[in-house]
Amino acid sequence: MSKNKASNSLIEVKNFKIYGEIKKGKFKMPFNKLVKALKIDDALEKIYCDFGSRHKAKRFEVKIINVEQED
């Protein structure tokens, strides 16, 4: 019988602090947001989805300035 490595390892959810701004026309709105995700790519996807649904911002209107992983 073979062991499944995935069943023995735990998946760790990390906290990411994301800094950026939304630019809609001449209006710029800075933001910083704490997101829980497995990877940085997943955290960025959550940011794009969240601001797209709340502010109707397209991906090119959301500028990510910095991403920090918190403990």
N, CA, C and O atoms as a GROMACS GRO file, in nm:
protein
  284
    1MET      N    1   0.083  -0.119   0.000
    1MET     CA    2   0.000   0.000   0.000
    1MET      C    3   0.087   0.124   0.000
    1MET      O    4   0.190   0.130   0.068
    2SER      N    5   0.047   0.222  -0.075
    2SER     CA    6   0.124   0.346  -0.080
    2SER      C    7   0.061   0.451   0.010
    2SER      O    8  -0.061   0.457   0.028
    3LYS      N    9   0.149   0.533   0.066
    3LYS     CA   10   0.101   0.640   0.153
    3LYS      C   11   0.075   0.765   0.070
    3LYS      O   12   0.149   0.794  -0.024
    4ASN      N   13  -0.026   0.834   0.105
    4ASN     CA   14  -0.057   0.960   0.038
    4ASN      C   15   0.005   1.073   0.119
    4ASN      O   16  -0.031   1.094   0.235
    5LYS      N   17   0.099   1.146   0.058
    5LYS     CA   18   0.168   1.254   0.130
    5LYS      C   19   0.073   1.366   0.168
    5LYS      O   20   0.090   1.429   0.273
    6ALA      N   21  -0.026   1.393   0.085
    6ALA     CA   22  -0.117   1.505   0.110
    6ALA      C   23  -0.199   1.482   0.237
    6ALA      O   24  -0.234   1.578   0.305
    7SER      N   25  -0.229   1.358   0.269
    7SER     CA   26  -0.311   1.333   0.388
    7SER      C   27  -0.232   1.353   0.517
    7SER      O   28  -0.291   1.378   0.622
    8ASN      N   29  -0.100   1.342   0.511
    8ASN     CA   30  -0.017   1.358   0.630
    8ASN      C   31   0.024   1.502   0.656
    8ASN      O   32   0.057   1.536   0.770
    9SER      N   33   0.022   1.587   0.556
    9SER     CA   34   0.065   1.725   0.574
    9SER      C   35  -0.055   1.816   0.595
    9SER      O   36  -0.162   1.795   0.538
   10LEU      N   37  -0.035   1.917   0.678
   10LEU     CA   38  -0.140   2.014   0.703
   10LEU      C   39  -0.124   2.133   0.611
   10LEU      O   40  -0.012   2.174   0.579
   11ILE      N   41  -0.234   2.187   0.568
   11ILE     CA   42  -0.230   2.307   0.485
   11ILE      C   43  -0.241   2.426   0.578
   11ILE      O   44  -0.333   2.435   0.659
   12GLU      N   45  -0.147   2.518   0.564
   12GLU     CA   46  -0.141   2.633   0.653
   12GLU      C   47  -0.194   2.757   0.582
   12GLU      O   48  -0.142   2.796   0.477
   13VAL      N   49  -0.296   2.817   0.639
   13VAL     CA   50  -0.350   2.942   0.586
   13VAL      C   51  -0.267   3.057   0.642
   13VAL      O   52  -0.241   3.062   0.762
   14LYS      N   53  -0.227   3.148   0.555
   14LYS     CA   54  -0.141   3.260   0.595
   14LYS      C   55  -0.218   3.390   0.584
   14LYS      O   56  -0.315   3.401   0.510
   15ASN      N   57  -0.174   3.490   0.660
   15ASN     CA   58  -0.230   3.624   0.653
   15ASN      C   59  -0.140   3.711   0.568
   15ASN      O   60  -0.018   3.714   0.589
   16PHE      N   61  -0.198   3.780   0.472
   16PHE     CA   62  -0.123   3.870   0.386
   16PHE      C   63  -0.180   4.011   0.401
   16PHE      O   64  -0.301   4.031   0.394
   17LYS      N   65  -0.092   4.108   0.423
   17LYS     CA   66  -0.130   4.249   0.428
   17LYS      C   67  -0.096   4.306   0.292
   17LYS      O   68   0.019   4.305   0.250
   18ILE      N   69  -0.197   4.357   0.222
   18ILE     CA   70  -0.180   4.405   0.086
   18ILE      C   71  -0.206   4.555   0.082
   18ILE      O   72  -0.310   4.603   0.127
   19TYR      N   73  -0.109   4.628   0.027
   19TYR     CA   74  -0.119   4.774   0.011
   19TYR      C   75  -0.131   4.805  -0.137
   19TYR      O   76  -0.066   4.742  -0.220
   20GLY      N   77  -0.216   4.902  -0.169
   20GLY     CA   78  -0.231   4.940  -0.308
   20GLY      C   79  -0.324   5.058  -0.323
   20GLY      O   80  -0.355   5.127  -0.227
   21GLU      N   81  -0.368   5.078  -0.447
   21GLU     CA   82  -0.462   5.186  -0.474
   21GLU      C   83  -0.551   5.148  -0.592
   21GLU      O   84  -0.512   5.071  -0.680
   22ILE      N   85  -0.670   5.205  -0.591
   22ILE     CA   86  -0.764   5.189  -0.701
   22ILE      C   87  -0.770   5.322  -0.773
   22ILE      O   88  -0.789   5.427  -0.711
   23LYS      N   89  -0.755   5.318  -0.904
   23LYS     CA   90  -0.761   5.441  -0.983
   23LYS      C   91  -0.881   5.431  -1.077
   23LYS      O   92  -0.884   5.348  -1.168
   24LYS      N   93  -0.979   5.518  -1.054
   24LYS     CA   94  -1.098   5.526  -1.138
   24LYS      C   95  -1.104   5.667  -1.194
   24LYS      O   96  -1.144   5.760  -1.124
   25GLY      N   97  -1.064   5.684  -1.320
   25GLY     CA   98  -1.058   5.817  -1.379
   25GLY      C   99  -0.948   5.899  -1.313
   25GLY      O  100  -0.833   5.857  -1.309
   26LYS      N  101  -0.984   6.016  -1.261
   26LYS     CA  102  -0.887   6.100  -1.190
   26LYS      C  103  -0.884   6.070  -1.041
   26LYS      O  104  -0.801   6.126  -0.968
   27PHE      N  105  -0.972   5.985  -0.995
   27PHE     CA  106  -0.985   5.954  -0.853
   27PHE      C  107  -0.894   5.838  -0.814
   27PHE      O  108  -0.898   5.732  -0.878
   28LYS      N  109  -0.812   5.856  -0.711
   28LYS     CA  110  -0.727   5.749  -0.657
   28LYS      C  111  -0.769   5.720  -0.514
   28LYS      O  112  -0.781   5.812  -0.433
   29MET      N  113  -0.790   5.594  -0.482
   29MET     CA  114  -0.828   5.555  -0.348
   29MET      C  115  -0.726   5.455  -0.294
   29MET      O  116  -0.723   5.340  -0.339
   30PRO      N  117  -0.642   5.496  -0.199
   30PRO     CA  118  -0.545   5.402  -0.142
   30PRO      C  119  -0.616   5.302  -0.050
   30PRO      O  120  -0.720   5.332   0.009
   31PHE      N  121  -0.559   5.183  -0.038
   31PHE     CA  122  -0.616   5.083   0.051
   31PHE      C  123  -0.505   4.998   0.112
   31PHE      O  124  -0.396   4.987   0.056
   32ASN      N  125  -0.535   4.940   0.225
   32ASN     CA  126  -0.456   4.832   0.283
   32ASN      C  127  -0.555   4.732   0.340
   32ASN      O  128  -0.650   4.770   0.409
   33LYS      N  129  -0.533   4.606   0.310
   33LYS     CA  130  -0.632   4.504   0.342
   33LYS      C  131  -0.561   4.378   0.389
   33LYS      O  132  -0.458   4.339   0.335
   34LEU      N  133  -0.617   4.315   0.490
   34LEU     CA  134  -0.566   4.189   0.543
   34LEU      C  135  -0.649   4.075   0.483
   34LEU      O  136  -0.771   4.073   0.495
   35VAL      N  137  -0.580   3.981   0.417
   35VAL     CA  138  -0.646   3.872   0.347
   35VAL      C  139  -0.588   3.740   0.395
   35VAL      O  140  -0.466   3.728   0.411
   36LYS      N  141  -0.674   3.641   0.418
   36LYS     CA  142  -0.629   3.506   0.452
   36LYS      C  143  -0.630   3.421   0.326
   36LYS      O  144  -0.732   3.412   0.257
   37ALA      N  145  -0.516   3.358   0.296
   37ALA     CA  146  -0.506   3.275   0.176
   37ALA      C  147  -0.391   3.176   0.192
   37ALA      O  148  -0.310   3.188   0.284
   38LEU      N  149  -0.386   3.078   0.103
   38LEU     CA  150  -0.279   2.979   0.106
   38LEU      C  151  -0.151   3.032   0.041
   38LEU      O  152  -0.041   3.005   0.089
   39LYS      N  153  -0.167   3.108  -0.069
   39LYS     CA  154  -0.052   3.161  -0.143
   39LYS      C  155  -0.075   3.308  -0.174
   39LYS      O  156  -0.187   3.359  -0.162
   40ILE      N  157   0.032   3.376  -0.214
   40ILE     CA  158   0.022   3.517  -0.252
   40ILE      C  159  -0.072   3.533  -0.371
   40ILE      O  160  -0.152   3.627  -0.375
   41ASP      N  161  -0.063   3.443  -0.467
   41ASP     CA  162  -0.149   3.452  -0.586
   41ASP      C  163  -0.297   3.444  -0.548
   41ASP      O  164  -0.380   3.514  -0.606
   42ASP      N  165  -0.330   3.358  -0.453
   42ASP     CA  166  -0.468   3.347  -0.407
   42ASP      C  167  -0.514   3.474  -0.337
   42ASP      O  168  -0.628   3.517  -0.353
   43ALA      N  169  -0.425   3.536  -0.259
   43ALA     CA  170  -0.457   3.660  -0.190
   43ALA      C  171  -0.483   3.773  -0.289
   43ALA      O  172  -0.577   3.851  -0.272
   44LEU      N  173  -0.400   3.782  -0.393
   44LEU     CA  174  -0.420   3.885  -0.495
   44LEU      C  175  -0.551   3.863  -0.571
   44LEU      O  176  -0.621   3.959  -0.604
   45GLU      N  177  -0.582   3.740  -0.598
   45GLU     CA  178  -0.708   3.709  -0.667
   45GLU      C  179  -0.828   3.753  -0.582
   45GLU      O  180  -0.926   3.804  -0.636
   46LYS      N  181  -0.820   3.733  -0.451
   46LYS     CA  182  -0.927   3.778  -0.362
   46LYS      C  183  -0.941   3.930  -0.364
   46LYS      O  184  -1.052   3.983  -0.361
   47ILE      N  185  -0.828   4.000  -0.370
   47ILE     CA  186  -0.831   4.147  -0.376
   47ILE      C  187  -0.900   4.192  -0.505
   47ILE      O  188  -0.988   4.278  -0.501
   48TYR      N  189  -0.858   4.136  -0.618
   48TYR     CA  190  -0.918   4.175  -0.746
   48TYR      C  191  -1.069   4.145  -0.748
   48TYR      O  192  -1.147   4.227  -0.797
   49CYS      N  193  -1.108   4.031  -0.697
   49CYS     CA  194  -1.250   3.995  -0.694
   49CYS      C  195  -1.329   4.087  -0.602
   49CYS      O  196  -1.439   4.131  -0.636
   50ASP      N  197  -1.273   4.116  -0.485
   50ASP     CA  198  -1.342   4.200  -0.386
   50ASP      C  199  -1.364   4.342  -0.439
   50ASP      O  200  -1.475   4.394  -0.432
   51PHE      N  201  -1.258   4.404  -0.491
   51PHE     CA  202  -1.272   4.540  -0.541
   51PHE      C  203  -1.351   4.546  -0.671
   51PHE      O  204  -1.414   4.647  -0.701
   52GLY      N  205  -1.348   4.439  -0.747
   52GLY     CA  206  -1.431   4.434  -0.867
   52GLY      C  207  -1.579   4.432  -0.832
   52GLY      O  208  -1.660   4.495  -0.900
   53SER      N  209  -1.614   4.358  -0.727
   53SER     CA  210  -1.755   4.350  -0.690
   53SER      C  211  -1.802   4.471  -0.611
   53SER      O  212  -1.915   4.516  -0.628
   54ARG      N  213  -1.717   4.525  -0.524
   54ARG     CA  214  -1.758   4.639  -0.441
   54ARG      C  215  -1.753   4.772  -0.515
   54ARG      O  216  -1.843   4.855  -0.500
   55HIS      N  217  -1.648   4.794  -0.595
   55HIS     CA  218  -1.625   4.924  -0.657
   55HIS      C  219  -1.634   4.920  -0.809
   55HIS      O  220  -1.610   5.021  -0.875
   56LYS      N  221  -1.667   4.804  -0.865
   56LYS     CA  222  -1.673   4.787  -1.011
   56LYS      C  223  -1.540   4.824  -1.077
   56LYS      O  224  -1.538   4.879  -1.187
   57ALA      N  225  -1.430   4.794  -1.008
   57ALA     CA  226  -1.296   4.826  -1.059
   57ALA      C  227  -1.245   4.709  -1.143
   57ALA      O  228  -1.253   4.593  -1.102
   58LYS      N  229  -1.192   4.740  -1.259
   58LYS     CA  230  -1.129   4.639  -1.343
   58LYS      C  231  -0.991   4.608  -1.287
   58LYS      O  232  -0.937   4.684  -1.206
   59ARG      N  233  -0.933   4.497  -1.331
   59ARG     CA  234  -0.802   4.457  -1.279
   59ARG      C  235  -0.693   4.559  -1.309
   59ARG      O  236  -0.604   4.580  -1.227
   60PHE      N  237  -0.699   4.624  -1.425
   60PHE     CA  238  -0.596   4.723  -1.458
   60PHE      C  239  -0.611   4.851  -1.375
   60PHE      O  240  -0.518   4.932  -1.370
   61GLU      N  241  -0.726   4.871  -1.310
   61GLU     CA  242  -0.747   4.988  -1.225
   61GLU      C  243  -0.697   4.965  -1.082
   61GLU      O  244  -0.683   5.061  -1.006
   62VAL      N  245  -0.671   4.841  -1.045
   62VAL     CA  246  -0.621   4.807  -0.912
   62VAL      C  247  -0.471   4.792  -0.921
   62VAL      O  248  -0.420   4.704  -0.992
   63LYS      N  249  -0.398   4.877  -0.848
   63LYS     CA  250  -0.252   4.873  -0.849
   63LYS      C  251  -0.204   4.822  -0.714
   63LYS      O  252  -0.232   4.883  -0.610
   64ILE      N  253  -0.133   4.710  -0.714
   64ILE     CA  254  -0.077   4.652  -0.592
   64ILE      C  255   0.060   4.714  -0.570
   64ILE      O  256   0.147   4.705  -0.657
   65ILE      N  257   0.080   4.776  -0.453
   65ILE     CA  258   0.207   4.841  -0.422
   65ILE      C  259   0.299   4.748  -0.343
   65ILE      O  260   0.418   4.739  -0.372
   66ASN      N  261   0.243   4.678  -0.244
   66ASN     CA  262   0.326   4.594  -0.158
   66ASN      C  263   0.242   4.482  -0.100
   66ASN      O  264   0.123   4.499  -0.072
   67VAL      N  265   0.304   4.364  -0.081
   67VAL     CA  266   0.240   4.250  -0.017
   67VAL      C  267   0.334   4.201   0.092
   67VAL      O  268   0.450   4.172   0.066
   68GLU      N  269   0.282   4.191   0.215
   68GLU     CA  270   0.360   4.141   0.329
   68GLU      C  271   0.288   4.022   0.389
   68GLU      O  272   0.166   4.022   0.402
   69GLN      N  273   0.366   3.921   0.426
   69GLN     CA  274   0.308   3.807   0.496
   69GLN      C  275   0.321   3.831   0.645
   69GLN      O  276   0.430   3.859   0.696
   70GLU      N  277   0.208   3.820   0.717
   70GLU     CA  278   0.208   3.840   0.862
   70GLU      C  279   0.206   3.705   0.931
   70GLU      O  280   0.161   3.606   0.875
   71ASP      N  281   0.257   3.703   1.052
   71ASP     CA  282   0.259   3.578   1.130
   71ASP      C  283   0.133   3.559   1.209
   71ASP      O  284   0.119   3.459   1.279
   0.00000   0.00000   0.00000
